[in-house]
Amino acid sequence: MSTSTDGKRVVAVVGATGRQGGGLVRSLAADPDGAFAVRAITRDAGTPRAKELAGLGVEVVIADLDDPGSVEAAFTGAYGAFCVTAGQEHPPERETAHAATMAAAAGRAGVAHVVWSTFEDTRTFVRPGDDRMPLVRGQYRVPHYDAKGAADAEFRAVPATFLRTAFYWENFLDSGPRRGDDGVLTLAMPLGPARLPGIAVADIGRCAHAILRRPELVGKTVSITGENLTGAEYAAAFADLFGEPVRFADVPADVLPTELANMFRFTRDFEAAYAGARDPAEVRELHPGLLTFRQWLSENLERTSR
């Protein structure tokens, strides 16, 4: 077991300046009497976000996922590691390579508990010849899901918990209800009557923190959500908080770019498997402070687009 100078176990956090990693760093830093010390990993310690983390009193270490040696060095001496890839920023093949780099580095560094942020590989749900979710980039259905799901195999060689996340409610900050030509606010999503599991980004970090406290979760898959709501239920929550009507419009998936359209198709067409694997009551047992959508929206009302 590796410890910091104050006797705490070190957790190395990849993507510390991003949403998920940043949430975990803040959760760990907000627990000064806890068992863990934070090692925030970033490519550039000079950015405002990295400097903000340093201001929280955490250790900031430079590493690059394209440089395996730097990742191993950043993991060396750590008890735990949080591993995440930037699916929206890189091609899926590079995302899978980054995952392999982190898993190998964790193994060589002797990390005792890895939390790997992942998703389902949607290709395992779609039968050959099923054209509901057309291929993207030749071999993927939802590239930023599939690349992570495929990389799960890399993390089975190390002591890891597989953390399957959900739709970020923070997406509504940029793509919330829009006012139509008739003046009524409309929340448009290609969702039909299906439930969309969603969660506050900060709660992803808090769940990862809770998992690190529970070594018995090594080898397990933990699928998280704040709530599983239909489009109509999301619209009703917006209406209550905005103080005016908000209608839900089920739009065709084809109006979106194919990767995003396929993400909604997967959520809708495989609801029993996707939403069914994410039970907010179970997540609340892991993290009792889990936010509901209305709680999150109340905290972010002024930032939400409309």
C-alpha positions as a Markdown table, in Angstrom:
| # | Residue | x | y | z |
|---|---|---|---|---|
| 1 | Met | 0.0 | 0.0 | 0.0 |
| 2 | Ser | 1.4 | 3.4 | -1.0 |
| 3 | Thr | 0.9 | 6.5 | 1.1 |
| 4 | Ser | 1.5 | 10.2 | 0.9 |
| 5 | Thr | 3.7 | 12.1 | 3.5 |
| 6 | Asp | 0.7 | 12.4 | 5.8 |
| 7 | Gly | 0.0 | 8.7 | 5.8 |
| 8 | Lys | -2.9 | 8.7 | 3.4 |
| 9 | Arg | -3.3 | 6.4 | 0.4 |
| 10 | Val | -2.7 | 8.2 | -2.9 |
| 11 | Val | -5.3 | 8.2 | -5.7 |
| 12 | Ala | -4.0 | 9.2 | -9.1 |
| 13 | Val | -6.7 | 10.9 | -11.2 |
| 14 | Val | -6.4 | 10.9 | -15.0 |
| 15 | Gly | -8.3 | 13.8 | -16.6 |
| 16 | Ala | -8.2 | 15.8 | -13.4 |
| 17 | Thr | -9.0 | 19.0 | -15.3 |
| 18 | Gly | -12.0 | 17.4 | -17.0 |
| 19 | Arg | -15.5 | 16.8 | -15.9 |
| 20 | Gln | -15.3 | 13.4 | -14.4 |
| 21 | Gly | -11.8 | 13.5 | -13.1 |
| 22 | Gly | -12.3 | 17.0 | -11.8 |
| 23 | Gly | -15.4 | 15.9 | -9.9 |
| 24 | Leu | -13.4 | 13.1 | -8.2 |
| 25 | Val | -10.5 | 15.5 | -7.3 |
| 26 | Arg | -12.9 | 17.9 | -5.7 |
| 27 | Ser | -14.7 | 15.1 | -3.8 |
| 28 | Leu | -11.4 | 13.8 | -2.5 |
| 29 | Ala | -10.1 | 17.3 | -1.6 |
| 30 | Ala | -13.4 | 18.1 | 0.2 |
| 31 | Asp | -12.8 | 15.1 | 2.5 |
| 32 | Pro | -9.7 | 16.3 | 4.5 |
| 33 | Asp | -10.2 | 13.6 | 7.2 |
| 34 | Gly | -10.6 | 10.8 | 4.6 |
| 35 | Ala | -8.2 | 8.0 | 3.8 |
| 36 | Phe | -7.0 | 9.4 | 0.5 |
| 37 | Ala | -4.6 | 12.0 | -0.9 |
| 38 | Val | -5.1 | 13.3 | -4.4 |
| 39 | Arg | -2.6 | 13.2 | -7.3 |
| 40 | Ala | -4.2 | 15.2 | -10.1 |
| 41 | Ile | -2.8 | 14.1 | -13.5 |
| 42 | Thr | -2.8 | 16.6 | -16.4 |
| 43 | Arg | -0.9 | 17.3 | -19.6 |
| 44 | Asp | -0.3 | 20.9 | -18.7 |
| 45 | Ala | 0.1 | 22.1 | -15.1 |
| 46 | Gly | 0.0 | 25.7 | -16.3 |
| 47 | Thr | -3.7 | 25.9 | -17.3 |
| 48 | Pro | -6.2 | 27.8 | -15.2 |
| 49 | Arg | -8.0 | 24.6 | -14.3 |
| 50 | Ala | -4.7 | 22.9 | -13.2 |
| 51 | Lys | -3.8 | 25.9 | -11.1 |
| 52 | Glu | -7.2 | 25.8 | -9.5 |
| 53 | Leu | -6.6 | 22.2 | -8.5 |
| 54 | Ala | -3.2 | 23.1 | -7.1 |
| 55 | Gly | -5.0 | 25.8 | -5.1 |
| 56 | Leu | -7.1 | 23.0 | -3.5 |
| 57 | Gly | -3.9 | 21.7 | -2.0 |
| 58 | Val | -3.6 | 18.6 | -4.2 |
| 59 | Glu | -0.5 | 17.3 | -5.9 |
| 60 | Val | -0.5 | 18.1 | -9.6 |
| 61 | Val | 1.6 | 15.8 | -11.9 |
| 62 | Ile | 2.2 | 16.0 | -15.6 |
| 63 | Ala | 1.6 | 13.0 | -17.8 |
| 64 | Asp | 0.4 | 12.4 | -21.4 |
| 65 | Leu | -1.6 | 9.3 | -22.4 |
| 66 | Asp | 0.4 | 9.3 | -25.6 |
| 67 | Asp | 3.6 | 8.8 | -23.5 |
| 68 | Pro | 3.2 | 5.4 | -21.6 |
| 69 | Gly | 6.3 | 6.1 | -19.5 |
| 70 | Ser | 4.9 | 9.3 | -18.1 |
| 71 | Val | 1.6 | 7.5 | -17.2 |
| 72 | Glu | 3.5 | 4.7 | -15.3 |
| 73 | Ala | 5.5 | 7.3 | -13.5 |
| 74 | Ala | 2.3 | 9.2 | -12.5 |
| 75 | Phe | 0.8 | 5.9 | -11.2 |
| 76 | Thr | 3.9 | 4.8 | -9.3 |
| 77 | Gly | 3.3 | 4.9 | -5.6 |
| 78 | Ala | -0.5 | 5.2 | -5.9 |
| 79 | Tyr | -3.0 | 3.0 | -4.1 |
| 80 | Gly | -5.8 | 3.8 | -6.5 |
| 81 | Ala | -6.2 | 5.3 | -10.0 |
| 82 | Phe | -9.2 | 6.8 | -11.8 |
| 83 | Cys | -8.9 | 6.2 | -15.5 |
| 84 | Val | -11.0 | 7.9 | -18.2 |
| 85 | Thr | -10.7 | 8.7 | -21.9 |
| 86 | Ala | -11.8 | 11.8 | -23.8 |
| 87 | Gly | -14.1 | 10.1 | -26.3 |
| 88 | Gln | -15.4 | 13.3 | -27.8 |
| 89 | Glu | -11.9 | 14.7 | -28.4 |
| 90 | His | -10.1 | 11.7 | -30.0 |
| 91 | Pro | -10.9 | 9.0 | -32.7 |
| 92 | Pro | -12.1 | 5.8 | -31.0 |
| 93 | Glu | -8.9 | 3.9 | -31.9 |
| 94 | Arg | -6.8 | 6.5 | -30.0 |
| 95 | Glu | -9.3 | 6.3 | -27.1 |
| 96 | Thr | -8.8 | 2.5 | -27.0 |
| 97 | Ala | -5.0 | 2.9 | -27.2 |
| 98 | His | -5.1 | 5.4 | -24.3 |
| 99 | Ala | -7.1 | 2.9 | -22.2 |
| 100 | Ala | -4.6 | 0.2 | -22.9 |
| 101 | Thr | -1.8 | 2.5 | -21.9 |
| 102 | Met | -3.5 | 3.3 | -18.5 |
| 103 | Ala | -4.3 | -0.4 | -17.8 |
| 104 | Ala | -0.7 | -1.5 | -18.5 |
| 105 | Ala | 0.7 | 1.4 | -16.5 |
| 106 | Ala | -1.6 | 0.5 | -13.5 |
| 107 | Gly | -0.4 | -3.1 | -13.7 |
| 108 | Arg | 3.3 | -2.2 | -13.8 |
| 109 | Ala | 2.9 | 0.3 | -11.0 |
| 110 | Gly | 1.1 | -2.1 | -8.8 |
| 111 | Val | -2.1 | 0.0 | -8.4 |
| 112 | Ala | -4.4 | -1.9 | -6.0 |
| 113 | His | -7.7 | -0.4 | -7.1 |
| 114 | Val | -8.5 | 1.1 | -10.5 |
| 115 | Val | -11.8 | 2.8 | -11.3 |
| 116 | Trp | -12.3 | 2.6 | -15.1 |
| 117 | Ser | -15.0 | 5.0 | -16.5 |
| 118 | Thr | -16.7 | 3.0 | -19.2 |
| 119 | Phe | -19.9 | 2.4 | -21.2 |
| 120 | Glu | -21.6 | -0.5 | -22.8 |
| 121 | Asp | -20.2 | -1.6 | -26.2 |
| 122 | Thr | -23.4 | -1.1 | -28.2 |
| 123 | Arg | -22.3 | -3.4 | -31.0 |
| 124 | Thr | -22.9 | -6.4 | -28.7 |
| 125 | Phe | -26.6 | -5.4 | -28.7 |
| 126 | Val | -27.1 | -5.1 | -32.4 |
| 127 | Arg | -27.5 | -8.2 | -34.6 |
| 128 | Pro | -25.8 | -8.3 | -38.0 |
| 129 | Gly | -28.0 | -6.8 | -40.6 |
| 130 | Asp | -29.9 | -4.7 | -38.1 |
| 131 | Asp | -29.8 | -1.2 | -39.6 |
| 132 | Arg | -31.4 | 0.7 | -36.8 |
| 133 | Met | -28.0 | 2.0 | -35.8 |
| 134 | Pro | -25.9 | 2.5 | -38.9 |
| 135 | Leu | -22.2 | 2.0 | -38.6 |
| 136 | Val | -20.0 | 5.0 | -37.9 |
| 137 | Arg | -16.4 | 5.2 | -39.0 |
| 138 | Gly | -16.7 | 1.7 | -40.5 |
| 139 | Gln | -17.0 | -0.4 | -37.4 |
| 140 | Tyr | -18.8 | 1.5 | -34.6 |
| 141 | Arg | -22.4 | 2.2 | -33.6 |
| 142 | Val | -21.7 | 4.7 | -30.9 |
| 143 | Pro | -17.9 | 5.3 | -31.1 |
| 144 | His | -17.4 | 6.9 | -27.7 |
| 145 | Tyr | -19.4 | 4.1 | -26.0 |
| 146 | Asp | -18.0 | 1.2 | -28.1 |
| 147 | Ala | -14.3 | 2.2 | -27.7 |
| 148 | Lys | -14.7 | 2.3 | -23.9 |
| 149 | Gly | -16.6 | -1.0 | -23.8 |
| 150 | Ala | -14.0 | -2.7 | -26.0 |
| 151 | Ala | -11.2 | -1.5 | -23.7 |
| 152 | Asp | -12.8 | -3.2 | -20.7 |
| 153 | Ala | -10.8 | -6.2 | -21.7 |
| 154 | Glu | -7.6 | -4.3 | -21.0 |
| 155 | Phe | -8.7 | -3.5 | -17.4 |
| 156 | Arg | -9.6 | -7.1 | -16.6 |
| 157 | Ala | -5.9 | -7.8 | -16.2 |
| 158 | Val | -5.7 | -5.3 | -13.3 |
| 159 | Pro | -7.7 | -4.9 | -10.1 |
| 160 | Ala | -10.5 | -2.7 | -11.5 |
| 161 | Thr | -14.0 | -1.6 | -10.9 |
| 162 | Phe | -15.9 | -0.8 | -14.1 |
| 163 | Leu | -17.9 | 2.4 | -13.6 |
| 164 | Arg | -20.6 | 2.8 | -16.2 |
| 165 | Thr | -21.8 | 6.3 | -16.3 |
| 166 | Ala | -24.8 | 8.0 | -17.9 |
| 167 | Phe | -26.0 | 11.1 | -19.8 |
| 168 | Tyr | -24.6 | 14.3 | -18.2 |
| 169 | Trp | -27.3 | 16.7 | -17.1 |
| 170 | Glu | -24.7 | 19.4 | -17.7 |
| 171 | Asn | -25.5 | 18.8 | -21.4 |
| 172 | Phe | -28.7 | 20.8 | -20.8 |
| 173 | Leu | -26.7 | 23.9 | -20.0 |
| 174 | Asp | -26.1 | 24.2 | -23.7 |
| 175 | Ser | -29.0 | 22.2 | -25.2 |
| 176 | Gly | -32.0 | 22.8 | -22.8 |
| 177 | Pro | -35.5 | 23.7 | -23.9 |
| 178 | Arg | -35.8 | 26.2 | -26.8 |
| 179 | Arg | -38.6 | 28.6 | -27.4 |
| 180 | Gly | -40.6 | 27.7 | -30.5 |
| 181 | Asp | -42.2 | 30.0 | -33.1 |
| 182 | Asp | -45.4 | 29.9 | -30.9 |
| 183 | Gly | -43.4 | 31.1 | -27.9 |
| 184 | Val | -43.6 | 27.8 | -26.0 |
| 185 | Leu | -40.5 | 26.3 | -24.6 |
| 186 | Thr | -39.8 | 22.8 | -26.2 |
| 187 | Leu | -37.4 | 20.1 | -25.1 |
| 188 | Ala | -36.6 | 18.1 | -28.2 |
| 189 | Met | -35.0 | 14.7 | -28.1 |
| 190 | Pro | -35.3 | 11.5 | -30.2 |
| 191 | Leu | -36.3 | 9.5 | -27.2 |
| 192 | Gly | -39.9 | 8.4 | -27.7 |
| 193 | Pro | -41.4 | 7.1 | -24.4 |
| 194 | Ala | -38.1 | 5.7 | -23.2 |
| 195 | Arg | -36.3 | 6.7 | -20.0 |
| 196 | Leu | -33.0 | 8.5 | -20.3 |
| 197 | Pro | -30.6 | 7.8 | -17.3 |
| 198 | Gly | -28.9 | 11.0 | -16.4 |
| 199 | Ile | -26.6 | 12.2 | -13.6 |
| 200 | Ala | -24.8 | 15.3 | -12.4 |
| 201 | Val | -21.2 | 15.2 | -13.3 |
| 202 | Ala | -20.1 | 16.0 | -9.7 |
| 203 | Asp | -22.0 | 12.8 | -8.6 |
| 204 | Ile | -19.9 | 10.7 | -11.0 |
| 205 | Gly | -16.8 | 11.8 | -9.1 |
| 206 | Arg | -18.5 | 11.2 | -5.8 |
| 207 | Cys | -19.5 | 7.7 | -6.8 |
| 208 | Ala | -15.9 | 7.0 | -7.9 |
| 209 | His | -14.8 | 8.2 | -4.5 |
| 210 | Ala | -17.3 | 5.9 | -2.8 |
| 211 | Ile | -16.1 | 3.0 | -4.9 |
| 212 | Leu | -12.5 | 3.6 | -3.9 |
| 213 | Arg | -13.5 | 3.2 | -0.3 |
| 214 | Arg | -14.9 | -0.3 | -1.1 |
| 215 | Pro | -12.2 | -2.7 | -2.3 |
| 216 | Glu | -14.8 | -5.5 | -2.4 |
| 217 | Leu | -16.0 | -3.8 | -5.6 |
| 218 | Val | -12.8 | -4.8 | -7.5 |
| 219 | Gly | -13.9 | -6.9 | -10.4 |
| 220 | Lys | -17.5 | -5.6 | -10.3 |
| 221 | Thr | -19.4 | -3.4 | -12.7 |
| 222 | Val | -21.2 | -0.4 | -11.1 |
| 223 | Ser | -23.7 | 1.3 | -13.4 |
| 224 | Ile | -24.8 | 4.7 | -12.1 |
| 225 | Thr | -27.6 | 7.2 | -12.7 |
| 226 | Gly | -29.2 | 10.1 | -10.8 |
| 227 | Glu | -32.6 | 9.4 | -12.2 |
| 228 | Asn | -34.1 | 7.6 | -15.2 |
| 229 | Leu | -36.6 | 10.0 | -16.6 |
| 230 | Thr | -38.7 | 10.1 | -19.8 |
| 231 | Gly | -38.5 | 13.2 | -22.0 |
| 232 | Ala | -42.0 | 14.2 | -20.7 |
| 233 | Glu | -40.7 | 14.0 | -17.1 |
| 234 | Tyr | -37.6 | 16.0 | -17.9 |
| 235 | Ala | -39.9 | 18.6 | -19.6 |
| 236 | Ala | -42.2 | 18.7 | -16.5 |
| 237 | Ala | -39.2 | 19.3 | -14.2 |
| 238 | Phe | -38.1 | 22.2 | -16.4 |
| 239 | Ala | -41.6 | 23.6 | -16.4 |
| 240 | Asp | -41.9 | 23.6 | -12.6 |
| 241 | Leu | -38.5 | 25.2 | -12.1 |
| 242 | Phe | -38.8 | 27.7 | -15.0 |
| 243 | Gly | -42.4 | 28.6 | -13.9 |
| 244 | Glu | -43.8 | 28.2 | -17.4 |
| 245 | Pro | -45.0 | 25.4 | -19.7 |
| 246 | Val | -42.3 | 23.2 | -21.3 |
| 247 | Arg | -43.4 | 20.6 | -23.8 |
| 248 | Phe | -41.5 | 17.5 | -24.9 |
| 249 | Ala | -41.1 | 16.9 | -28.6 |
| 250 | Asp | -40.0 | 13.4 | -29.8 |
| 251 | Val | -38.0 | 14.4 | -32.9 |
| 252 | Pro | -36.6 | 11.9 | -35.5 |
| 253 | Ala | -33.0 | 10.7 | -34.6 |
| 254 | Asp | -32.0 | 11.5 | -38.2 |
| 255 | Val | -32.0 | 15.2 | -37.5 |
| 256 | Leu | -28.8 | 14.7 | -35.4 |
| 257 | Pro | -25.3 | 13.6 | -36.5 |
| 258 | Thr | -25.1 | 9.8 | -36.8 |
| 259 | Glu | -23.1 | 9.2 | -33.7 |
| 260 | Leu | -25.4 | 11.2 | -31.5 |
| 261 | Ala | -28.4 | 9.8 | -33.2 |
| 262 | Asn | -27.2 | 6.3 | -32.5 |
| 263 | Met | -26.6 | 7.1 | -28.8 |
| 264 | Phe | -30.3 | 8.1 | -28.5 |
| 265 | Arg | -31.4 | 5.1 | -30.6 |
| 266 | Phe | -29.4 | 2.8 | -28.2 |
| 267 | Thr | -31.0 | 4.5 | -25.2 |
| 268 | Arg | -34.5 | 4.1 | -26.7 |
| 269 | Asp | -34.4 | 0.8 | -28.4 |
| 270 | Phe | -32.4 | -1.0 | -25.7 |
| 271 | Glu | -34.0 | 0.7 | -22.7 |
| 272 | Ala | -34.5 | -2.5 | -20.8 |
| 273 | Ala | -30.8 | -3.3 | -20.8 |
| 274 | Tyr | -29.4 | 0.3 | -20.5 |
| 275 | Ala | -31.8 | 2.0 | -18.1 |
| 276 | Gly | -32.5 | -1.4 | -16.5 |
| 277 | Ala | -28.9 | -1.7 | -15.4 |
| 278 | Arg | -29.0 | 1.7 | -13.7 |
| 279 | Asp | -31.0 | 1.8 | -10.5 |
| 280 | Pro | -31.0 | 5.2 | -8.7 |
| 281 | Ala | -31.9 | 3.4 | -5.4 |
| 282 | Glu | -28.8 | 1.2 | -5.6 |
| 283 | Val | -26.6 | 4.2 | -6.5 |
| 284 | Arg | -28.0 | 6.1 | -3.5 |
| 285 | Glu | -26.8 | 3.2 | -1.3 |
| 286 | Leu | -23.3 | 3.8 | -2.6 |
| 287 | His | -23.6 | 7.6 | -2.5 |
| 288 | Pro | -26.4 | 8.9 | -0.2 |
| 289 | Gly | -26.0 | 12.5 | -1.4 |
| 290 | Leu | -27.0 | 11.6 | -5.0 |
| 291 | Leu | -28.8 | 14.5 | -6.6 |
| 292 | Thr | -32.2 | 14.2 | -8.3 |
| 293 | Phe | -32.7 | 16.0 | -11.6 |
| 294 | Arg | -34.8 | 18.7 | -9.9 |
| 295 | Gln | -32.2 | 19.3 | -7.3 |
| 296 | Trp | -29.5 | 19.6 | -10.0 |
| 297 | Leu | -31.7 | 21.9 | -12.0 |
| 298 | Ser | -32.4 | 24.1 | -9.0 |
| 299 | Glu | -28.7 | 24.5 | -8.4 |
| 300 | Asn | -28.0 | 25.3 | -12.1 |
| 301 | Leu | -31.2 | 27.2 | -13.1 |
| 302 | Glu | -29.5 | 30.4 | -14.1 |
| 303 | Arg | -26.9 | 28.6 | -16.2 |
| 304 | Thr | -29.5 | 26.5 | -18.1 |
| 305 | Ser | -30.2 | 27.5 | -21.7 |
| 306 | Arg | -33.7 | 28.4 | -22.8 |
